[in-house]
Amino acid sequence: RGRQSEPEPESPPAINLEQLFDEQEHVEDEGLLKTIVDEGNHIVVVGLTSSLFPQLVSIMRQLRHKTYPKALLQTPIIILYTENLTHHPNIQRFLHSYPRVIYVRGSPLKL
């Protein structure tokens, strides 16, 4: 008896960024976000808690540890979080101290 081949996995549907975010939400750099999403192979950090900063510090330090290979250190990171981080300059400075990191204020529940 011949083995049946498994079906090809379906490609995920294309995401329309304009439909994903409403007017109250914020994309730090829409051009960079589009480039990152189009390229693929990125990391998405999703936050739903009201005090994400300690977790962000820990996650970013782990993902950008200087002993990792260069390819991993250059993997783009998108931070999707419901809170407005633009009012927190310390958080903004911390995030921008790492390359290829973008902050998006929006609800992860829409994905």
PyMOL commands that set and color helices and strands:
alter all, ss='L'
color gray80, all
select helices_A, chain A and resi 17-20+30-39+53-63+70-73+85-87+89-96+108-110
alter helices_A, ss='H'
color red, helices_A
select strands_A, chain A and resi 26-27+43-47+77-81+101-105
alter strands_A, ss='S'
color yellow, strands_A
deselect
rebuild
show_as cartoon
